[in-house]
Amino acid sequence: MQKTQQPFELNNLVCLELPSEIDKKNCPTFKASKKALLLINAAPEDSLKVIADLKKIEGISEVYSLKGMYDIIAYVEAESFEKLKDTTLERIRRISNIKSKLTLTLIKDHA
């Protein structure tokens, strides 16, 4: 029985070949992406300003307003966990109209 090849991560790149078959110069790769969802609370009168400010931050690909426990959800992507942390902690912290936020870091995509 032959094993199915699974992608694996190597230095922030995902290789589609088995580790024993890697030719580092010719390995078909693409950048591995680290992802997070941000659930944000803001005062109703500040929500549009917060959404506009979030859309200006590099790494935030989608922003939506919500009805319910949270007011806004944002989708963040970065090349590494360090850059993801910088985006979610440092840059978003500078937005003064955010009352609170919950960061959900996505560990692994399941296809």
Backbone as XML, in Angstrom:
<?xml version="1.0"?>
<chain id="A" units="angstrom">
  <residue number="1" name="MET">
    <atom name="N" x="0.829" y="-1.176" z="0.000"/>
    <atom name="CA" x="0.000" y="0.000" z="0.000"/>
    <atom name="C" x="0.879" y="1.248" z="0.000"/>
  </residue>
  <residue number="2" name="GLN">
    <atom name="N" x="0.683" y="2.117" z="-0.959"/>
    <atom name="CA" x="1.495" y="3.317" z="-1.098"/>
    <atom name="C" x="0.905" y="4.456" z="-0.273"/>
  </residue>
  <residue number="3" name="LYS">
    <atom name="N" x="1.784" y="5.179" z="0.439"/>
    <atom name="CA" x="1.344" y="6.319" z="1.241"/>
    <atom name="C" x="1.042" y="7.507" z="0.342"/>
  </residue>
  <residue number="4" name="THR">
    <atom name="N" x="0.028" y="8.260" z="0.721"/>
    <atom name="CA" x="-0.288" y="9.491" z="0.011"/>
    <atom name="C" x="0.690" y="10.569" z="0.446"/>
  </residue>
  <residue number="5" name="GLN">
    <atom name="N" x="1.197" y="11.338" z="-0.499"/>
    <atom name="CA" x="2.116" y="12.412" z="-0.156"/>
    <atom name="C" x="1.365" y="13.532" z="0.542"/>
  </residue>
  <residue number="6" name="GLN">
    <atom name="N" x="1.925" y="14.012" z="1.635"/>
    <atom name="CA" x="1.363" y="15.125" z="2.384"/>
    <atom name="C" x="2.333" y="16.297" z="2.297"/>
  </residue>
  <residue number="7" name="PRO">
    <atom name="N" x="1.813" y="17.498" z="2.108"/>
    <atom name="CA" x="2.705" y="18.660" z="2.141"/>
    <atom name="C" x="3.335" y="18.787" z="3.525"/>
  </residue>
  <residue number="8" name="PHE">
    <atom name="N" x="4.522" y="19.307" z="3.594"/>
    <atom name="CA" x="5.162" y="19.561" z="4.876"/>
    <atom name="C" x="5.827" y="20.927" z="4.817"/>
  </residue>
  <residue number="9" name="GLU">
    <atom name="N" x="6.046" y="21.490" z="5.998"/>
    <atom name="CA" x="6.598" y="22.843" z="6.062"/>
    <atom name="C" x="8.094" y="22.774" z="6.301"/>
  </residue>
  <residue number="10" name="LEU">
    <atom name="N" x="8.826" y="23.612" z="5.590"/>
    <atom name="CA" x="10.269" y="23.701" z="5.730"/>
    <atom name="C" x="10.655" y="25.163" z="5.584"/>
  </residue>
  <residue number="11" name="ASN">
    <atom name="N" x="11.130" y="25.771" z="6.658"/>
    <atom name="CA" x="11.548" y="27.173" z="6.635"/>
    <atom name="C" x="10.471" y="28.096" z="6.062"/>
  </residue>
  <residue number="12" name="ASN">
    <atom name="N" x="9.239" y="27.923" z="6.554"/>
    <atom name="CA" x="8.124" y="28.769" z="6.132"/>
    <atom name="C" x="7.722" y="28.559" z="4.676"/>
  </residue>
  <residue number="13" name="LEU">
    <atom name="N" x="8.187" y="27.499" z="4.054"/>
    <atom name="CA" x="7.762" y="27.139" z="2.703"/>
    <atom name="C" x="7.116" y="25.765" z="2.780"/>
  </residue>
  <residue number="14" name="VAL">
    <atom name="N" x="6.121" y="25.533" z="1.976"/>
    <atom name="CA" x="5.489" y="24.223" z="1.951"/>
    <atom name="C" x="5.953" y="23.500" z="0.700"/>
  </residue>
  <residue number="15" name="CYS">
    <atom name="N" x="6.495" y="22.317" z="0.902"/>
    <atom name="CA" x="7.018" y="21.528" z="-0.204"/>
    <atom name="C" x="6.033" y="20.406" z="-0.482"/>
  </residue>
  <residue number="16" name="LEU">
    <atom name="N" x="5.790" y="20.119" z="-1.744"/>
    <atom name="CA" x="4.834" y="19.098" z="-2.121"/>
    <atom name="C" x="5.486" y="17.750" z="-2.416"/>
  </residue>
  <residue number="17" name="GLU">
    <atom name="N" x="6.754" y="17.595" z="-2.049"/>
    <atom name="CA" x="7.449" y="16.331" z="-2.257"/>
    <atom name="C" x="7.884" y="15.777" z="-0.908"/>
  </residue>
  <residue number="18" name="LEU">
    <atom name="N" x="8.209" y="14.495" z="-0.887"/>
    <atom name="CA" x="8.647" y="13.872" z="0.354"/>
    <atom name="C" x="9.993" y="14.441" z="0.783"/>
  </residue>
  <residue number="19" name="PRO">
    <atom name="N" x="10.264" y="14.510" z="2.097"/>
    <atom name="CA" x="11.529" y="15.088" z="2.568"/>
    <atom name="C" x="12.755" y="14.433" z="1.963"/>
  </residue>
  <residue number="20" name="SER">
    <atom name="N" x="12.713" y="13.122" z="1.743"/>
    <atom name="CA" x="13.879" y="12.434" z="1.191"/>
    <atom name="C" x="14.119" y="12.777" z="-0.277"/>
  </residue>
  <residue number="21" name="GLU">
    <atom name="N" x="13.133" y="13.365" z="-0.942"/>
    <atom name="CA" x="13.248" y="13.668" z="-2.369"/>
    <atom name="C" x="13.457" y="15.156" z="-2.654"/>
  </residue>
  <residue number="22" name="ILE">
    <atom name="N" x="13.736" y="15.929" z="-1.620"/>
    <atom name="CA" x="13.835" y="17.376" z="-1.813"/>
    <atom name="C" x="15.094" y="17.742" z="-2.583"/>
  </residue>
  <residue number="23" name="ASP">
    <atom name="N" x="14.902" y="18.499" z="-3.613"/>
    <atom name="CA" x="15.992" y="19.192" z="-4.282"/>
    <atom name="C" x="15.722" y="20.652" z="-3.942"/>
  </residue>
  <residue number="24" name="LYS">
    <atom name="N" x="16.459" y="21.197" z="-2.997"/>
    <atom name="CA" x="16.135" y="22.521" z="-2.448"/>
    <atom name="C" x="16.043" y="23.610" z="-3.515"/>
  </residue>
  <residue number="25" name="LYS">
    <atom name="N" x="16.728" y="23.445" z="-4.619"/>
    <atom name="CA" x="16.671" y="24.478" z="-5.657"/>
    <atom name="C" x="15.435" y="24.326" z="-6.535"/>
  </residue>
  <residue number="26" name="ASN">
    <atom name="N" x="14.923" y="23.105" z="-6.692"/>
    <atom name="CA" x="13.828" y="22.875" z="-7.628"/>
    <atom name="C" x="12.539" y="22.408" z="-6.963"/>
  </residue>
  <residue number="27" name="CYS">
    <atom name="N" x="12.480" y="22.452" z="-5.650"/>
    <atom name="CA" x="11.291" y="21.988" z="-4.942"/>
    <atom name="C" x="10.117" y="22.917" z="-5.237"/>
  </residue>
  <residue number="28" name="PRO">
    <atom name="N" x="8.978" y="22.381" z="-5.706"/>
    <atom name="CA" x="7.819" y="23.239" z="-5.945"/>
    <atom name="C" x="7.268" y="23.733" z="-4.611"/>
  </residue>
  <residue number="29" name="THR">
    <atom name="N" x="7.348" y="25.026" z="-4.374"/>
    <atom name="CA" x="6.973" y="25.571" z="-3.069"/>
    <atom name="C" x="6.060" y="26.764" z="-3.227"/>
  </residue>
  <residue number="30" name="PHE">
    <atom name="N" x="5.401" y="27.085" z="-2.147"/>
    <atom name="CA" x="4.667" y="28.335" z="-2.047"/>
    <atom name="C" x="4.764" y="28.777" z="-0.609"/>
  </residue>
  <residue number="31" name="LYS">
    <atom name="N" x="4.565" y="30.054" z="-0.359"/>
    <atom name="CA" x="4.690" y="30.590" z="0.983"/>
    <atom name="C" x="3.617" y="30.012" z="1.891"/>
  </residue>
  <residue number="32" name="ALA">
    <atom name="N" x="4.038" y="29.543" z="3.059"/>
    <atom name="CA" x="3.069" y="29.097" z="4.057"/>
    <atom name="C" x="2.485" y="30.336" z="4.710"/>
  </residue>
  <residue number="33" name="SER">
    <atom name="N" x="1.202" y="30.309" z="4.956"/>
    <atom name="CA" x="0.524" y="31.460" z="5.508"/>
    <atom name="C" x="0.029" y="31.156" z="6.906"/>
  </residue>
  <residue number="34" name="LYS">
    <atom name="N" x="0.262" y="32.060" z="7.827"/>
    <atom name="CA" x="-0.276" y="31.977" z="9.176"/>
    <atom name="C" x="-1.527" y="32.840" z="9.192"/>
  </residue>
  <residue number="35" name="LYS">
    <atom name="N" x="-2.583" y="32.365" z="9.853"/>
    <atom name="CA" x="-3.871" y="33.039" z="9.763"/>
    <atom name="C" x="-4.486" y="33.216" z="11.140"/>
  </residue>
  <residue number="36" name="ALA">
    <atom name="N" x="-5.315" y="34.251" z="11.256"/>
    <atom name="CA" x="-6.049" y="34.483" z="12.490"/>
    <atom name="C" x="-7.363" y="35.184" z="12.174"/>
  </residue>
  <residue number="37" name="LEU">
    <atom name="N" x="-8.323" y="34.986" z="13.044"/>
    <atom name="CA" x="-9.585" y="35.721" z="12.997"/>
    <atom name="C" x="-9.615" y="36.634" z="14.213"/>
  </residue>
  <residue number="38" name="LEU">
    <atom name="N" x="-10.028" y="37.874" z="14.014"/>
    <atom name="CA" x="-10.158" y="38.816" z="15.119"/>
    <atom name="C" x="-11.627" y="39.117" z="15.324"/>
  </residue>
  <residue number="39" name="LEU">
    <atom name="N" x="-12.106" y="38.918" z="16.527"/>
    <atom name="CA" x="-13.459" y="39.288" z="16.900"/>
    <atom name="C" x="-13.342" y="40.551" z="17.737"/>
  </residue>
  <residue number="40" name="ILE">
    <atom name="N" x="-13.998" y="41.617" z="17.298"/>
    <atom name="CA" x="-13.766" y="42.947" z="17.872"/>
    <atom name="C" x="-15.071" y="43.556" z="18.365"/>
  </residue>
  <residue number="41" name="ASN">
    <atom name="N" x="-14.978" y="44.224" z="19.521"/>
    <atom name="CA" x="-16.084" y="45.021" z="20.041"/>
    <atom name="C" x="-15.726" y="46.498" z="19.930"/>
  </residue>
  <residue number="42" name="ALA">
    <atom name="N" x="-16.673" y="47.269" z="19.433"/>
    <atom name="CA" x="-16.512" y="48.723" z="19.331"/>
    <atom name="C" x="-17.875" y="49.347" z="19.592"/>
  </residue>
  <residue number="43" name="ALA">
    <atom name="N" x="-17.883" y="50.564" z="20.047"/>
    <atom name="CA" x="-19.146" y="51.274" z="20.225"/>
    <atom name="C" x="-19.814" y="51.417" z="18.860"/>
  </residue>
  <residue number="44" name="PRO">
    <atom name="N" x="-21.151" y="51.333" z="18.801"/>
    <atom name="CA" x="-21.846" y="51.414" z="17.504"/>
    <atom name="C" x="-21.455" y="52.631" z="16.671"/>
  </residue>
  <residue number="45" name="GLU">
    <atom name="N" x="-21.269" y="53.758" z="17.323"/>
    <atom name="CA" x="-20.910" y="54.965" z="16.573"/>
    <atom name="C" x="-19.473" y="54.936" z="16.052"/>
  </residue>
  <residue number="46" name="ASP">
    <atom name="N" x="-18.649" y="54.015" z="16.556"/>
    <atom name="CA" x="-17.245" y="53.923" z="16.140"/>
    <atom name="C" x="-16.977" y="52.782" z="15.159"/>
  </residue>
  <residue number="47" name="SER">
    <atom name="N" x="-17.950" y="51.915" z="14.921"/>
    <atom name="CA" x="-17.717" y="50.714" z="14.112"/>
    <atom name="C" x="-17.210" y="51.024" z="12.708"/>
  </residue>
  <residue number="48" name="LEU">
    <atom name="N" x="-17.811" y="51.984" z="12.027"/>
    <atom name="CA" x="-17.368" y="52.302" z="10.658"/>
    <atom name="C" x="-15.936" y="52.820" z="10.625"/>
  </residue>
  <residue number="49" name="LYS">
    <atom name="N" x="-15.553" y="53.618" z="11.622"/>
    <atom name="CA" x="-14.177" y="54.129" z="11.701"/>
    <atom name="C" x="-13.202" y="52.984" z="11.958"/>
  </residue>
  <residue number="50" name="VAL">
    <atom name="N" x="-13.562" y="52.069" z="12.858"/>
    <atom name="CA" x="-12.703" y="50.915" z="13.157"/>
    <atom name="C" x="-12.534" y="50.057" z="11.909"/>
  </residue>
  <residue number="51" name="ILE">
    <atom name="N" x="-13.611" y="49.800" z="11.196"/>
    <atom name="CA" x="-13.530" y="49.000" z="9.965"/>
    <atom name="C" x="-12.617" y="49.673" z="8.950"/>
  </residue>
  <residue number="52" name="ALA">
    <atom name="N" x="-12.760" y="50.970" z="8.774"/>
    <atom name="CA" x="-11.893" y="51.714" z="7.833"/>
    <atom name="C" x="-10.428" y="51.632" z="8.255"/>
  </residue>
  <residue number="53" name="ASP">
    <atom name="N" x="-10.156" y="51.772" z="9.553"/>
    <atom name="CA" x="-8.775" y="51.684" z="10.053"/>
    <atom name="C" x="-8.204" y="50.276" z="9.873"/>
  </residue>
  <residue number="54" name="LEU">
    <atom name="N" x="-9.014" y="49.253" z="10.109"/>
    <atom name="CA" x="-8.547" y="47.872" z="9.932"/>
    <atom name="C" x="-8.178" y="47.583" z="8.485"/>
  </residue>
  <residue number="55" name="LYS">
    <atom name="N" x="-8.967" y="48.088" z="7.550"/>
    <atom name="CA" x="-8.719" y="47.841" z="6.126"/>
    <atom name="C" x="-7.404" y="48.455" z="5.647"/>
  </residue>
  <residue number="56" name="LYS">
    <atom name="N" x="-6.869" y="49.418" z="6.380"/>
    <atom name="CA" x="-5.601" y="50.072" z="6.020"/>
    <atom name="C" x="-4.383" y="49.262" z="6.467"/>
  </residue>
  <residue number="57" name="ILE">
    <atom name="N" x="-4.580" y="48.274" z="7.333"/>
    <atom name="CA" x="-3.460" y="47.524" z="7.897"/>
    <atom name="C" x="-3.076" y="46.384" z="6.960"/>
  </residue>
  <residue number="58" name="GLU">
    <atom name="N" x="-1.788" y="46.337" z="6.624"/>
    <atom name="CA" x="-1.279" y="45.264" z="5.768"/>
    <atom name="C" x="-1.461" y="43.928" z="6.473"/>
  </residue>
  <residue number="59" name="GLY">
    <atom name="N" x="-1.969" y="42.945" z="5.750"/>
    <atom name="CA" x="-2.181" y="41.626" z="6.315"/>
    <atom name="C" x="-3.634" y="41.340" z="6.642"/>
  </residue>
  <residue number="60" name="ILE">
    <atom name="N" x="-4.447" y="42.373" z="6.757"/>
    <atom name="CA" x="-5.872" y="42.166" z="6.989"/>
    <atom name="C" x="-6.543" y="42.113" z="5.630"/>
  </residue>
  <residue number="61" name="SER">
    <atom name="N" x="-7.071" y="40.936" z="5.298"/>
    <atom name="CA" x="-7.604" y="40.739" z="3.952"/>
    <atom name="C" x="-9.112" y="40.946" z="3.865"/>
  </residue>
  <residue number="62" name="GLU">
    <atom name="N" x="-9.827" y="40.707" z="4.968"/>
    <atom name="CA" x="-11.281" y="40.861" z="4.944"/>
    <atom name="C" x="-11.751" y="41.409" z="6.283"/>
  </residue>
  <residue number="63" name="VAL">
    <atom name="N" x="-12.770" y="42.280" z="6.235"/>
    <atom name="CA" x="-13.364" y="42.843" z="7.445"/>
    <atom name="C" x="-14.875" y="42.896" z="7.238"/>
  </residue>
  <residue number="64" name="TYR">
    <atom name="N" x="-15.620" y="42.436" z="8.243"/>
    <atom name="CA" x="-17.083" y="42.438" z="8.171"/>
    <atom name="C" x="-17.661" y="42.962" z="9.475"/>
  </residue>
  <residue number="65" name="SER">
    <atom name="N" x="-18.801" y="43.624" z="9.390"/>
    <atom name="CA" x="-19.514" y="43.970" z="10.613"/>
    <atom name="C" x="-20.444" y="42.811" z="10.951"/>
  </residue>
  <residue number="66" name="LEU">
    <atom name="N" x="-20.708" y="42.642" z="12.237"/>
    <atom name="CA" x="-21.506" y="41.519" z="12.731"/>
    <atom name="C" x="-22.669" y="42.031" z="13.564"/>
  </residue>
  <residue number="67" name="LYS">
    <atom name="N" x="-23.647" y="41.193" z="13.738"/>
    <atom name="CA" x="-24.728" y="41.416" z="14.698"/>
    <atom name="C" x="-24.593" y="40.318" z="15.737"/>
  </residue>
  <residue number="68" name="GLY">
    <atom name="N" x="-24.540" y="40.675" z="16.992"/>
    <atom name="CA" x="-24.413" y="39.669" z="18.036"/>
    <atom name="C" x="-23.413" y="40.085" z="19.084"/>
  </residue>
  <residue number="69" name="MET">
    <atom name="N" x="-22.727" y="39.105" z="19.661"/>
    <atom name="CA" x="-21.797" y="39.360" z="20.760"/>
    <atom name="C" x="-20.621" y="40.250" z="20.334"/>
  </residue>
  <residue number="70" name="TYR">
    <atom name="N" x="-20.172" y="40.109" z="19.091"/>
    <atom name="CA" x="-19.067" y="40.924" z="18.570"/>
    <atom name="C" x="-19.586" y="41.816" z="17.452"/>
  </residue>
  <residue number="71" name="ASP">
    <atom name="N" x="-18.912" y="42.948" z="17.254"/>
    <atom name="CA" x="-19.351" y="43.935" z="16.266"/>
    <atom name="C" x="-18.657" y="43.785" z="14.920"/>
  </residue>
  <residue number="72" name="ILE">
    <atom name="N" x="-17.411" y="43.298" z="14.947"/>
    <atom name="CA" x="-16.578" y="43.246" z="13.736"/>
    <atom name="C" x="-15.779" y="41.949" z="13.747"/>
  </residue>
  <residue number="73" name="ILE">
    <atom name="N" x="-15.587" y="41.371" z="12.561"/>
    <atom name="CA" x="-14.664" y="40.244" z="12.407"/>
    <atom name="C" x="-13.674" y="40.604" z="11.298"/>
  </residue>
  <residue number="74" name="ALA">
    <atom name="N" x="-12.403" y="40.309" z="11.538"/>
    <atom name="CA" x="-11.354" y="40.591" z="10.555"/>
    <atom name="C" x="-10.527" y="39.331" z="10.344"/>
  </residue>
  <residue number="75" name="TYR">
    <atom name="N" x="-10.122" y="39.104" z="9.107"/>
    <atom name="CA" x="-9.307" y="37.958" z="8.728"/>
    <atom name="C" x="-7.893" y="38.459" z="8.475"/>
  </residue>
  <residue number="76" name="VAL">
    <atom name="N" x="-6.914" y="37.883" z="9.194"/>
    <atom name="CA" x="-5.525" y="38.337" z="9.119"/>
    <atom name="C" x="-4.655" y="37.211" z="8.587"/>
  </residue>
  <residue number="77" name="GLU">
    <atom name="N" x="-3.731" y="37.539" z="7.685"/>
    <atom name="CA" x="-2.759" y="36.581" z="7.177"/>
    <atom name="C" x="-1.365" y="37.191" z="7.231"/>
  </residue>
  <residue number="78" name="ALA">
    <atom name="N" x="-0.376" y="36.352" z="7.542"/>
    <atom name="CA" x="1.017" y="36.793" z="7.566"/>
    <atom name="C" x="1.910" y="35.613" z="7.205"/>
  </residue>
  <residue number="79" name="GLU">
    <atom name="N" x="3.157" y="35.916" z="6.845"/>
    <atom name="CA" x="4.099" y="34.865" z="6.455"/>
    <atom name="C" x="4.629" y="34.085" z="7.652"/>
  </residue>
  <residue number="80" name="SER">
    <atom name="N" x="4.587" y="34.675" z="8.844"/>
    <atom name="CA" x="5.109" y="34.009" z="10.029"/>
    <atom name="C" x="4.252" y="34.388" z="11.233"/>
  </residue>
  <residue number="81" name="PHE">
    <atom name="N" x="4.409" y="33.612" z="12.305"/>
    <atom name="CA" x="3.671" y="33.937" z="13.519"/>
    <atom name="C" x="4.152" y="35.261" z="14.120"/>
  </residue>
  <residue number="82" name="GLU">
    <atom name="N" x="5.421" y="35.598" z="13.918"/>
    <atom name="CA" x="5.932" y="36.872" z="14.424"/>
    <atom name="C" x="5.234" y="38.048" z="13.735"/>
  </residue>
  <residue number="83" name="LYS">
    <atom name="N" x="5.068" y="37.967" z="12.414"/>
    <atom name="CA" x="4.376" y="39.037" z="11.691"/>
    <atom name="C" x="2.896" y="39.054" z="12.035"/>
  </residue>
  <residue number="84" name="LEU">
    <atom name="N" x="2.318" y="37.889" z="12.247"/>
    <atom name="CA" x="0.918" y="37.810" z="12.658"/>
    <atom name="C" x="0.736" y="38.466" z="14.024"/>
  </residue>
  <residue number="85" name="LYS">
    <atom name="N" x="1.657" y="38.192" z="14.922"/>
    <atom name="CA" x="1.620" y="38.799" z="16.252"/>
    <atom name="C" x="1.778" y="40.313" z="16.154"/>
  </residue>
  <residue number="86" name="ASP">
    <atom name="N" x="2.689" y="40.770" z="15.307"/>
    <atom name="CA" x="2.890" y="42.211" z="15.125"/>
    <atom name="C" x="1.603" y="42.870" z="14.641"/>
  </residue>
  <residue number="87" name="THR">
    <atom name="N" x="0.930" y="42.241" z="13.684"/>
    <atom name="CA" x="-0.311" y="42.806" z="13.151"/>
    <atom name="C" x="-1.400" y="42.811" z="14.205"/>
  </residue>
  <residue number="88" name="THR">
    <atom name="N" x="-1.599" y="41.665" z="14.860"/>
    <atom name="CA" x="-2.731" y="41.558" z="15.778"/>
    <atom name="C" x="-2.500" y="42.289" z="17.088"/>
  </residue>
  <residue number="89" name="LEU">
    <atom name="N" x="-1.283" y="42.320" z="17.584"/>
    <atom name="CA" x="-1.039" y="42.966" z="18.872"/>
    <atom name="C" x="-0.637" y="44.432" z="18.750"/>
  </residue>
  <residue number="90" name="GLU">
    <atom name="N" x="0.329" y="44.707" z="17.920"/>
    <atom name="CA" x="0.886" y="46.058" z="17.879"/>
    <atom name="C" x="0.078" y="47.023" z="17.014"/>
  </residue>
  <residue number="91" name="ARG">
    <atom name="N" x="-0.201" y="46.662" z="15.791"/>
    <atom name="CA" x="-0.873" y="47.597" z="14.876"/>
    <atom name="C" x="-2.332" y="47.812" z="15.240"/>
  </residue>
  <residue number="92" name="ILE">
    <atom name="N" x="-3.019" y="46.747" z="15.585"/>
    <atom name="CA" x="-4.435" y="46.877" z="15.906"/>
    <atom name="C" x="-4.621" y="47.550" z="17.261"/>
  </residue>
  <residue number="93" name="ARG">
    <atom name="N" x="-3.667" y="47.373" z="18.153"/>
    <atom name="CA" x="-3.729" y="48.035" z="19.460"/>
    <atom name="C" x="-3.749" y="49.561" z="19.309"/>
  </residue>
  <residue number="94" name="ARG">
    <atom name="N" x="-3.186" y="50.069" z="18.238"/>
    <atom name="CA" x="-3.140" y="51.524" z="18.005"/>
    <atom name="C" x="-4.497" y="52.124" z="17.626"/>
  </residue>
  <residue number="95" name="ILE">
    <atom name="N" x="-5.465" y="51.268" z="17.278"/>
    <atom name="CA" x="-6.794" y="51.773" z="16.927"/>
    <atom name="C" x="-7.529" y="52.065" z="18.237"/>
  </residue>
  <residue number="96" name="SER">
    <atom name="N" x="-7.746" y="53.322" z="18.508"/>
    <atom name="CA" x="-8.245" y="53.731" z="19.823"/>
    <atom name="C" x="-9.712" y="53.406" z="20.062"/>
  </residue>
  <residue number="97" name="ASN">
    <atom name="N" x="-10.494" y="53.192" z="19.028"/>
    <atom name="CA" x="-11.934" y="52.995" z="19.197"/>
    <atom name="C" x="-12.322" y="51.540" z="19.444"/>
  </residue>
  <residue number="98" name="ILE">
    <atom name="N" x="-11.363" y="50.648" z="19.560"/>
    <atom name="CA" x="-11.657" y="49.240" z="19.855"/>
    <atom name="C" x="-11.797" y="49.087" z="21.360"/>
  </residue>
  <residue number="99" name="LYS">
    <atom name="N" x="-12.954" y="48.567" z="21.804"/>
    <atom name="CA" x="-13.182" y="48.344" z="23.234"/>
    <atom name="C" x="-12.525" y="47.051" z="23.695"/>
  </residue>
  <residue number="100" name="SER">
    <atom name="N" x="-12.642" y="45.985" z="22.893"/>
    <atom name="CA" x="-12.011" y="44.708" z="23.224"/>
    <atom name="C" x="-11.893" y="43.873" z="21.954"/>
  </residue>
  <residue number="101" name="LYS">
    <atom name="N" x="-11.018" y="42.863" z="22.010"/>
    <atom name="CA" x="-10.860" y="41.971" z="20.867"/>
    <atom name="C" x="-10.467" y="40.590" z="21.345"/>
  </residue>
  <residue number="102" name="LEU">
    <atom name="N" x="-10.821" y="39.616" z="20.543"/>
    <atom name="CA" x="-10.446" y="38.230" z="20.787"/>
    <atom name="C" x="-9.750" y="37.737" z="19.526"/>
  </residue>
  <residue number="103" name="THR">
    <atom name="N" x="-8.520" y="37.236" z="19.673"/>
    <atom name="CA" x="-7.760" y="36.730" z="18.535"/>
    <atom name="C" x="-7.831" y="35.208" z="18.525"/>
  </residue>
  <residue number="104" name="LEU">
    <atom name="N" x="-8.274" y="34.659" z="17.402"/>
    <atom name="CA" x="-8.324" y="33.211" z="17.207"/>
    <atom name="C" x="-7.285" y="32.852" z="16.153"/>
  </residue>
  <residue number="105" name="THR">
    <atom name="N" x="-6.178" y="32.257" z="16.571"/>
    <atom name="CA" x="-5.119" y="31.867" z="15.647"/>
    <atom name="C" x="-5.467" y="30.518" z="15.040"/>
  </residue>
  <residue number="106" name="LEU">
    <atom name="N" x="-5.477" y="30.468" z="13.715"/>
    <atom name="CA" x="-5.766" y="29.212" z="13.018"/>
    <atom name="C" x="-4.476" y="28.406" z="12.941"/>
  </residue>
  <residue number="107" name="ILE">
    <atom name="N" x="-4.498" y="27.212" z="13.492"/>
    <atom name="CA" x="-3.282" y="26.405" z="13.570"/>
    <atom name="C" x="-3.025" y="25.629" z="12.290"/>
  </residue>
  <residue number="108" name="LYS">
    <atom name="N" x="-4.064" y="24.991" z="11.735"/>
    <atom name="CA" x="-3.843" y="24.171" z="10.557"/>
    <atom name="C" x="-5.114" y="24.164" z="9.716"/>
  </residue>
  <residue number="109" name="ASP">
    <atom name="N" x="-4.929" y="24.255" z="8.406"/>
    <atom name="CA" x="-6.065" y="24.140" z="7.487"/>
    <atom name="C" x="-6.381" y="22.661" z="7.332"/>
  </residue>
  <residue number="110" name="HIS">
    <atom name="N" x="-7.657" y="22.334" z="7.367"/>
    <atom name="CA" x="-8.101" y="20.970" z="7.116"/>
    <atom name="C" x="-8.916" y="20.955" z="5.837"/>
  </residue>
  <residue number="111" name="ALA">
    <atom name="N" x="-8.372" y="20.334" z="4.823"/>
    <atom name="CA" x="-9.061" y="20.311" z="3.537"/>
    <atom name="C" x="-9.773" y="19.002" z="3.317"/>
  </residue>
</chain>
